[in-house]
Structure formats: C-alpha cells, structure tokens
C-alpha cells in the first residue's frame, strides 16, 4: 500500500469527524502566534536598548550661523 492510497483512504474519515461549523486554529495556530508575539517582544526590547544609546544634541546649522554673521559684517 503506497502513501498516496493510505492518504486517500484516511481523508474521508477525517472529513466525517470535522465539524464544519466549528473550526479552530488549534495548537499549531497558538504556537505560531506565540512565536510571533515573542519575536515582536524581542524586537521592541532591542529597539528600546538601541534608542537608549542615542545621544542627540541639536546644533545650529552651519549655513544659518555663517549667513547671519555675513549680514552683520556687511552692514557694519
């Protein structure tokens, strides 16, 4: 008996046990969801760690500073 024949004989049995009005994701759906949730949690933790290392101090733009100095120098 080949695997294909065994599969074709077992499919009707599984279809009789399956309630068409009640379909749930089951254990596999829970495992996939849990893995995805853990991955998102780890990514958020990593992002917070990386954002904590950022030291951002806003400095004035060099073009704006030199532009105001040139205007004051020309008028004097």
The first five atom37 places (N, CA, C, CB, O) and aatype in JSON, in Angstrom:
{
  "aatype": [20, 20, 20, 20, 20, 20, 20, 20, 20, 20, 20, 20, 20, 20, 20, 20, 20, 20, 20, 20, 20, 20, 20, 20, 20, 20, 20, 20, 20, 20, 20, 20, 20, 20, 20, 20, 20, 20, 20, 20, 20, 20, 20, 20, 20, 20, 20, 20, 20, 20, 20, 20, 20, 20, 20, 20, 20, 20, 20, 20, 20, 20, 20, 20, 20, 20, 20, 20, 20, 20, 20, 20, 20, 20, 20, 20],
  "atom_mask": [
    [1, 1, 1, 1, 1],
    [1, 1, 1, 1, 1],
    [1, 1, 1, 1, 1],
    [1, 1, 1, 1, 1],
    [1, 1, 1, 1, 1],
    [1, 1, 1, 1, 1],
    [1, 1, 1, 1, 1],
    [1, 1, 1, 1, 1],
    [1, 1, 1, 1, 1],
    [1, 1, 1, 1, 1],
    [1, 1, 1, 1, 1],
    [1, 1, 1, 1, 1],
    [1, 1, 1, 1, 1],
    [1, 1, 1, 1, 1],
    [1, 1, 1, 1, 1],
    [1, 1, 1, 1, 1],
    [1, 1, 1, 1, 1],
    [1, 1, 1, 1, 1],
    [1, 1, 1, 1, 1],
    [1, 1, 1, 1, 1],
    [1, 1, 1, 1, 1],
    [1, 1, 1, 1, 1],
    [1, 1, 1, 1, 1],
    [1, 1, 1, 1, 1],
    [1, 1, 1, 1, 1],
    [1, 1, 1, 1, 1],
    [1, 1, 1, 1, 1],
    [1, 1, 1, 1, 1],
    [1, 1, 1, 1, 1],
    [1, 1, 1, 1, 1],
    [1, 1, 1, 1, 1],
    [1, 1, 1, 1, 1],
    [1, 1, 1, 1, 1],
    [1, 1, 1, 1, 1],
    [1, 1, 1, 1, 1],
    [1, 1, 1, 1, 1],
    [1, 1, 1, 1, 1],
    [1, 1, 1, 1, 1],
    [1, 1, 1, 1, 1],
    [1, 1, 1, 1, 1],
    [1, 1, 1, 1, 1],
    [1, 1, 1, 1, 1],
    [1, 1, 1, 1, 1],
    [1, 1, 1, 1, 1],
    [1, 1, 1, 1, 1],
    [1, 1, 1, 1, 1],
    [1, 1, 1, 1, 1],
    [1, 1, 1, 1, 1],
    [1, 1, 1, 1, 1],
    [1, 1, 1, 1, 1],
    [1, 1, 1, 1, 1],
    [1, 1, 1, 1, 1],
    [1, 1, 1, 1, 1],
    [1, 1, 1, 1, 1],
    [1, 1, 1, 1, 1],
    [1, 1, 1, 1, 1],
    [1, 1, 1, 1, 1],
    [1, 1, 1, 1, 1],
    [1, 1, 1, 1, 1],
    [1, 1, 1, 1, 1],
    [1, 1, 1, 1, 1],
    [1, 1, 1, 1, 1],
    [1, 1, 1, 1, 1],
    [1, 1, 1, 1, 1],
    [1, 1, 1, 1, 1],
    [1, 1, 1, 1, 1],
    [1, 1, 1, 1, 1],
    [1, 1, 1, 1, 1],
    [1, 1, 1, 1, 1],
    [1, 1, 1, 1, 1],
    [1, 1, 1, 1, 1],
    [1, 1, 1, 1, 1],
    [1, 1, 1, 1, 1],
    [1, 1, 1, 1, 1],
    [1, 1, 1, 1, 1],
    [1, 1, 1, 1, 1]
  ],
  "atom_positions": [
    [[0.85, -1.17, 0.0], [0.0, 0.0, 0.0], [0.9, 1.24, 0.0], [-0.97, -0.01, 1.23], [1.77, 1.38, 0.86]],
    [[0.69, 2.12, -0.95], [1.51, 3.31, -1.05], [0.96, 4.39, -0.12], [1.58, 3.81, -2.5], [-0.15, 4.3, 0.39]],
    [[1.77, 5.42, 0.06], [1.36, 6.52, 0.94], [0.18, 7.28, 0.34], [2.55, 7.48, 1.19], [-0.68, 7.77, 1.06]],
    [[0.15, 7.36, -0.97], [-0.94, 8.08, -1.63], [-2.27, 7.36, -1.4], [-0.67, 8.21, -3.14], [-3.29, 8.0, -1.15]],
    [[-2.27, 6.05, -1.49], [-3.5, 5.3, -1.27], [-3.95, 5.4, 0.18], [-3.31, 3.83, -1.66], [-5.14, 5.53, 0.46]],
    [[-3.01, 5.35, 1.09], [-3.36, 5.46, 2.51], [-3.95, 6.83, 2.8], [-2.13, 5.21, 3.39], [-4.91, 6.95, 3.57]],
    [[-3.39, 7.86, 2.19], [-3.89, 9.21, 2.4], [-5.29, 9.38, 1.84], [-2.95, 10.22, 1.78], [-6.14, 10.0, 2.48]],
    [[-5.53, 8.85, 0.67], [-6.86, 8.98, 0.08], [-7.91, 8.2, 0.86], [-6.84, 8.5, -1.37], [-9.08, 8.57, 0.84]],
    [[-7.51, 7.15, 1.54], [-8.47, 6.39, 2.35], [-8.74, 7.07, 3.69], [-7.97, 4.98, 2.58], [-9.82, 6.9, 4.26]],
    [[-7.77, 7.84, 4.2], [-7.95, 8.49, 5.5], [-8.64, 9.84, 5.41], [-6.62, 8.66, 6.18], [-9.21, 10.31, 6.39]],
    [[-8.61, 10.48, 4.26], [-9.22, 11.8, 4.11], [-10.73, 11.75, 4.36], [-8.96, 12.35, 2.71], [-11.23, 12.62, 5.08]],
    [[-11.48, 10.79, 3.83], [-12.92, 10.77, 4.14], [-13.2, 10.55, 5.62], [-13.61, 9.68, 3.33], [-14.19, 11.06, 6.14]],
    [[-12.35, 9.8, 6.3], [-12.56, 9.6, 7.73], [-12.36, 10.9, 8.5], [-11.6, 8.53, 8.26], [-13.11, 11.2, 9.43]],
    [[-11.36, 11.67, 8.11], [-11.12, 12.94, 8.78], [-12.24, 13.93, 8.49], [-9.77, 13.53, 8.35], [-12.61, 14.73, 9.35]],
    [[-12.78, 13.89, 7.3], [-13.85, 14.81, 6.92], [-15.12, 14.53, 7.72], [-14.13, 14.71, 5.42], [-15.88, 15.45, 8.01]],
    [[-15.36, 13.27, 8.08], [-16.56, 12.94, 8.85], [-16.44, 13.46, 10.28], [-16.8, 11.43, 8.87], [-17.45, 13.85, 10.88]],
    [[-15.22, 13.48, 10.82], [-15.03, 13.93, 12.19], [-15.0, 15.45, 12.29], [-13.75, 13.35, 12.75], [-15.22, 16.0, 13.37]],
    [[-14.72, 16.13, 11.21], [-14.59, 17.58, 11.21], [-15.98, 18.22, 11.2], [-13.77, 18.06, 10.0], [-16.78, 17.98, 10.3]],
    [[-16.24, 19.04, 12.19], [-17.49, 19.79, 12.25], [-17.29, 21.07, 11.46], [-17.91, 20.09, 13.73], [-16.45, 21.89, 11.83]],
    [[-18.04, 21.26, 10.38], [-17.88, 22.42, 9.51], [-18.27, 23.72, 10.19], [-18.68, 22.24, 8.25], [-17.85, 24.79, 9.75]],
    [[-19.07, 23.67, 11.24], [-19.49, 24.87, 11.96], [-18.53, 25.26, 13.07], [-20.86, 24.66, 12.54], [-18.64, 26.35, 13.64]],
    [[-17.58, 24.39, 13.39], [-16.65, 24.66, 14.48], [-15.23, 24.36, 14.01], [-17.01, 23.81, 15.74], [-14.77, 23.22, 14.07]],
    [[-14.56, 25.38, 13.54], [-13.18, 25.22, 13.09], [-12.32, 26.15, 13.94], [-13.01, 25.53, 11.55], [-12.59, 27.35, 14.01]],
    [[-11.31, 25.61, 14.59], [-10.43, 26.39, 15.45], [-8.99, 26.28, 14.95], [-10.53, 25.92, 16.93], [-8.66, 25.32, 14.26]],
    [[-8.14, 27.25, 15.29], [-6.76, 27.19, 14.83], [-5.97, 26.07, 15.48], [-6.08, 28.5, 15.09], [-5.0, 25.57, 14.9]],
    [[-6.34, 25.66, 16.67], [-5.68, 24.54, 17.32], [-4.33, 24.9, 17.91], [-5.51, 23.42, 16.36], [-3.99, 26.07, 18.08]],
    [[-3.57, 23.87, 18.22], [-2.28, 24.04, 18.88], [-1.27, 24.69, 17.94], [-1.74, 22.68, 19.36], [-0.49, 25.54, 18.37]],
    [[-1.29, 24.32, 16.68], [-0.35, 24.91, 15.72], [-0.56, 26.41, 15.59], [-0.49, 24.23, 14.35], [0.4, 27.17, 15.52]],
    [[-1.8, 26.85, 15.55], [-2.1, 28.28, 15.48], [-1.61, 29.01, 16.71], [-3.59, 28.51, 15.32], [-1.08, 30.11, 16.61]],
    [[-1.77, 28.4, 17.89], [-1.28, 29.01, 19.12], [0.23, 29.11, 19.11], [-1.75, 28.22, 20.33], [0.79, 30.13, 19.51]],
    [[0.91, 28.06, 18.67], [2.37, 28.08, 18.64], [2.89, 29.16, 17.69], [2.92, 26.7, 18.22], [3.82, 29.88, 18.03]],
    [[2.28, 29.27, 16.52], [2.69, 30.31, 15.56], [2.46, 31.69, 16.16], [1.92, 30.16, 14.22], [3.33, 32.56, 16.05]],
    [[1.32, 31.91, 16.78], [1.02, 33.2, 17.39], [2.0, 33.5, 18.53], [-0.42, 33.23, 17.92], [2.48, 34.63, 18.64]],
    [[2.31, 32.51, 19.36], [3.23, 32.72, 20.47], [4.63, 33.05, 19.97], [3.26, 31.47, 21.37], [5.31, 33.9, 20.55]],
    [[5.08, 32.39, 18.91], [6.41, 32.67, 18.35], [6.45, 34.08, 17.79], [6.78, 31.64, 17.26], [7.43, 34.8, 17.98]],
    [[5.39, 34.48, 17.1], [5.35, 35.84, 16.55], [5.32, 36.88, 17.67], [4.13, 36.01, 15.63], [5.98, 37.92, 17.57]],
    [[4.57, 36.63, 18.72], [4.5, 37.56, 19.85], [5.86, 37.67, 20.53], [3.43, 37.11, 20.86], [6.27, 38.77, 20.9]],
    [[6.55, 36.55, 20.72], [7.87, 36.58, 21.33], [8.86, 37.34, 20.44], [8.38, 35.14, 21.59], [9.72, 38.07, 20.94]],
    [[8.76, 37.18, 19.14], [9.64, 37.9, 18.21], [9.41, 39.4, 18.28], [9.43, 37.41, 16.8], [10.37, 40.17, 18.27]],
    [[8.15, 39.82, 18.33], [7.85, 41.25, 18.44], [8.36, 41.8, 19.76], [6.34, 41.5, 18.3], [8.89, 42.91, 19.81]],
    [[8.19, 41.05, 20.83], [8.66, 41.49, 22.15], [10.19, 41.65, 22.14], [8.23, 40.49, 23.25], [10.7, 42.64, 22.67]],
    [[10.9, 40.71, 21.55], [12.36, 40.81, 21.48], [12.8, 41.99, 20.61], [12.96, 39.51, 20.93], [13.76, 42.68, 20.94]],
    [[12.1, 42.23, 19.5], [12.42, 43.39, 18.66], [12.19, 44.7, 19.4], [11.59, 43.36, 17.38], [13.0, 45.63, 19.29]],
    [[11.11, 44.8, 20.15], [10.84, 46.02, 20.91], [11.88, 46.23, 22.0], [9.44, 45.97, 21.53], [12.31, 47.36, 22.24]],
    [[12.29, 45.16, 22.64], [13.31, 45.26, 23.68], [14.63, 45.73, 23.08], [13.5, 43.91, 24.4], [15.32, 46.57, 23.66]],
    [[14.99, 45.18, 21.93], [16.21, 45.58, 21.25], [16.13, 47.04, 20.8], [16.48, 44.67, 20.05], [17.11, 47.78, 20.92]],
    [[14.97, 47.45, 20.28], [14.81, 48.83, 19.84], [14.96, 49.8, 21.01], [13.45, 49.02, 19.17], [15.62, 50.83, 20.87]],
    [[14.37, 49.48, 22.15], [14.49, 50.35, 23.32], [15.94, 50.45, 23.77], [13.62, 49.84, 24.47], [16.39, 51.53, 24.17]],
    [[16.67, 49.36, 23.71], [18.08, 49.37, 24.1], [18.88, 50.26, 23.14], [18.65, 47.93, 24.11], [19.72, 51.04, 23.58]],
    [[18.62, 50.15, 21.85], [19.35, 50.95, 20.87], [18.97, 52.43, 20.96], [19.08, 50.42, 19.46], [19.82, 53.3, 20.81]],
    [[17.7, 52.72, 21.21], [17.28, 54.11, 21.33], [17.86, 54.75, 22.6], [15.75, 54.21, 21.34], [18.09, 55.95, 22.63]],
    [[18.09, 53.96, 23.63], [18.7, 54.48, 24.84], [20.15, 54.88, 24.63], [18.61, 53.46, 25.95], [20.66, 55.74, 25.35]],
    [[20.81, 54.28, 23.68], [22.22, 54.6, 23.4], [22.38, 55.86, 22.56], [22.88, 53.44, 22.69], [23.49, 56.4, 22.46]],
    [[21.31, 56.34, 21.96], [21.4, 57.51, 21.08], [21.58, 58.76, 21.93], [20.13, 57.64, 20.19], [20.82, 59.0, 22.87]],
    [[22.59, 59.56, 21.6], [22.84, 60.82, 22.27], [22.67, 61.91, 21.22], [24.26, 60.86, 22.95], [23.58, 62.16, 20.43]],
    [[21.53, 62.55, 21.23], [21.22, 63.53, 20.2], [21.18, 64.91, 20.81], [19.89, 63.2, 19.5], [20.35, 65.21, 21.66]],
    [[22.1, 65.75, 20.36], [22.09, 67.15, 20.76], [21.99, 67.98, 19.5], [23.37, 67.52, 21.58], [22.84, 67.9, 18.61]],
    [[20.95, 68.78, 19.43], [20.73, 69.56, 18.22], [21.66, 70.76, 18.21], [19.25, 70.01, 18.12], [21.68, 71.55, 19.16]],
    [[22.41, 70.9, 17.15], [23.33, 72.03, 16.98], [22.79, 72.94, 15.89], [24.77, 71.54, 16.63], [22.1, 72.47, 14.99]],
    [[23.1, 74.21, 15.95], [22.64, 75.1, 14.89], [23.29, 74.74, 13.56], [22.93, 76.56, 15.24], [24.42, 74.25, 13.52]],
    [[22.57, 74.98, 12.5], [23.1, 74.66, 11.18], [24.24, 75.62, 10.85], [22.0, 74.74, 10.1], [24.13, 76.82, 11.1]],
    [[25.33, 75.11, 10.29], [26.47, 75.99, 9.99], [26.12, 77.06, 8.95], [27.65, 75.17, 9.49], [26.64, 78.17, 9.03]],
    [[25.27, 76.75, 7.99], [24.9, 77.73, 6.97], [24.12, 78.89, 7.58], [24.08, 77.07, 5.85], [24.3, 80.04, 7.18]],
    [[23.27, 78.62, 8.53], [22.48, 79.67, 9.16], [23.36, 80.57, 10.02], [21.35, 79.06, 10.02], [23.17, 81.78, 10.04]],
    [[24.32, 79.99, 10.72], [25.21, 80.78, 11.57], [26.12, 81.66, 10.72], [26.05, 79.85, 12.47], [26.3, 82.83, 11.06]],
    [[26.69, 81.16, 9.66], [27.57, 81.97, 8.82], [26.79, 83.0, 8.05], [28.36, 81.08, 7.85], [27.31, 84.08, 7.76]],
    [[25.56, 82.72, 7.71], [24.73, 83.68, 6.99], [24.42, 84.9, 7.84], [23.43, 83.03, 6.54], [24.46, 86.02, 7.34]],
    [[24.11, 84.71, 9.11], [23.81, 85.84, 9.98], [25.07, 86.65, 10.27], [23.19, 85.36, 11.3], [24.99, 87.87, 10.42]],
    [[26.21, 86.0, 10.35], [27.47, 86.72, 10.57], [27.83, 87.57, 9.36], [28.61, 85.75, 10.89], [28.33, 88.68, 9.51]],
    [[27.58, 87.06, 8.17], [27.89, 87.81, 6.95], [27.0, 89.04, 6.83], [27.72, 86.92, 5.72], [27.47, 90.1, 6.41]],
    [[25.73, 88.91, 7.19], [24.83, 90.05, 7.12], [25.25, 91.14, 8.09], [23.4, 89.61, 7.4], [25.22, 92.33, 7.75]],
    [[25.64, 90.76, 9.3], [26.06, 91.76, 10.28], [27.39, 92.38, 9.87], [26.17, 91.12, 11.69], [27.63, 93.56, 10.13]],
    [[28.25, 91.63, 9.24], [29.56, 92.15, 8.79], [29.4, 93.12, 7.63], [30.48, 91.01, 8.39], [30.16, 94.09, 7.56]],
    [[28.47, 92.91, 6.74], [28.28, 93.78, 5.59], [27.68, 95.12, 5.99], [27.39, 93.11, 4.55], [28.03, 96.15, 5.42]],
    [[26.8, 95.11, 6.96], [26.14, 96.35, 7.35], [27.04, 97.24, 8.2], [24.86, 96.05, 8.09], [26.74, 98.42, 8.37]],
    [[28.11, 96.7, 8.75], [28.97, 97.5, 9.64], [29.98, 98.28, 8.91], [29.66, 96.64, 10.62], [30.77, 99.0, 9.52]]
  ]
}
